Amino acid sequence: MLKSFQLSLSACLLVLFGISEAVAADNWHWHGFLSQGLMQDEKSNFVNDDGSVSTELTEIGLNGSYKLSPDWRLSGQLMYLDGGNRYASGWRIDYLFLNWTAVNSLDWQLNLYAGRFKNMHWLYSSTRDVALTRPMIVLPQSIYFDAFRDIAVGSDGLALQSTNSTSVGEFEFIWSYGSTPISRETSQRVIATQIQGVTEQKFVHQASVFFRPQHSQVQWGISLLDSDFSYRRAPVDLFFDGDFTVQRVMANWRYSAELWELSSELVQERVFARGFYQPVFARNQFAQGAFLLASYNWSDSTRLYLSYDWYTANKDDRGGALLPLQSGGMVPRFFGYQRDWGLGVTQDLAKQLRLKLEYHWITGTGRLGPNVVPAVEINRSRQHDLWAVQLMYWF
Amino acid sequence: MAFSFRIQPEQSLGSAQKDIVKRLIFSFYLLWWHSALLAAELTAPVSVIAHPSVQVESLSQAQLRSIYLMRQVVWPDGIAIRVFTLTPRSAVNQQFCRDQLQLFPYQLERVWQKLTYSGTGTPPTELQDEQAMLQAIATTPGAIGYIGIQDEIQDVKVISIKP
């Protein structure tokens, strides 16, 4: 079913690109990006299993947008990603949707989206894999967990976006409902490398509100997520049938000054697991995370970044003390949390050519995939630093 | 569901980390001082201009911001809005962003890139100088743009902006 859906999306995209030459330039826009980097995390499986310097930091995208009428628009993006162990590599249709502008007055805009659309609910979610739009090469993993990227990046379904300008400020409301196909490779990266069965996202329902007060440089936002997953075991499988409910409560904030900016997101995530480990099993666990990101425009072409990211897998066991007890000593306590200090610099080399460099001091392995059955045999070190450099071009 | 960021004994800060925090605070102080030196002193006023066929006489700052954030894409009479900008680093652009939109150029660029690469919008057309801006606005129905205040502005309509 996934293949047929992807084939039909591909056909639409080809039609979209095919007709591009025949239409007026005003109605047709196309853009793209190309980025390649190097990265290394010597003591963990974040990038690869052997800790060597990796070139698996490639992001290529080509997108097109065609205005069918003043109120209707079709948009699509084809993308190639290679992030090593971080997410599945290969070509994919990143988004392909029909956009209906239902209301477009001077004080109220309402847009509806149908198809495959990006997750617009978090500060950096809609363009998390477009290198030039990311503040850092590796986003804070507490919120933007890379192993979960393919599931969280967007949905096939319906979305609504409403923006109102009022005397007190600007309100933006976003709602979406849909699901994302999950490949076995993604399941292996998120759940366990030994997984053989079929994982399905039944639905993901999200809503968020952003508020930008009048005459202010501050933005506030809250976001809610509710999603159900099922796992159906293969005939020969280490695991059992299971169901998972994931619910997120998030808040975000951003302050922008002329030369510097601060942004932050907080999350509390509930994971309610039934079955999977054993036929009769139930566990309700709350994870928490937060990051603070500062950026500073050193000059017109140089920007500095500093981030601190904090995550705990179980708010009732922040130091991970229960993990060795529950696993018979197999899982060290540092799998229960992760903290990351990041320092980065971005240098514009030309108008559409940019170089990024960054270093991360990371303590704990709580945000390394797979998440449900952790890779304890590789991730033996509590401290694992990461460096990355990436060159990007866009048009 | 309440948040509390208690630090467990294993997670307490060591002396090396305290030293890093002190250095970071000092670095922030230096950056603050640097930003005070760099903060732009822009004083030249800017006029918002449109194609003569545009029926709107005035806009609020919030409405102008909606247009430049590419959310408002048609005029009230249904004509498509064509948005023009000057290069991000030009003094007139920086003045326009700060005074009329109450945004900084990097914020606008971020929004445009987000629209472009998430498929939810298209960026405005960038022009090299004010002469090109005047020409584009005068010859493009539905166009809106801006220039530095000039004694005589011909062939385009000046739109007043209300706070």
Interface residues (C-beta under 8 A of the other chain):
Chain A: D26 H29 H31 F33 G61 N63 S65 P70 S75 G76 Q77 Y95 F97 N99 T101 N104 S105 L106 D107 Q109 N111 Y113 F117 K118 M120 S126 T127 V130 L132 T133 Q161 T163 S165 E170 Q214 H215 Q217 V249 S256 A257 E258 L259 W260 L266 Q268 F286 Q288 A290 A294 Y296 N297 W298 S299 D300 L304 L306 W310 R318 G319 A321 R333 Y337 R339 W341
Chain B: M1 F3 F5 R6 I7 Q8 P9 E10 Q11 I20 L24 F28 L31 H34 S35 L38 A39 A40 L59 S60 A62 Q63 R65 S66 R71 Q72 V73 V74 P76 G78 A80 R89 R98 Q102 L103 F104 Y106 Q107 R110 Q113 K114 T116 Y117 S118 G119 T120 T122
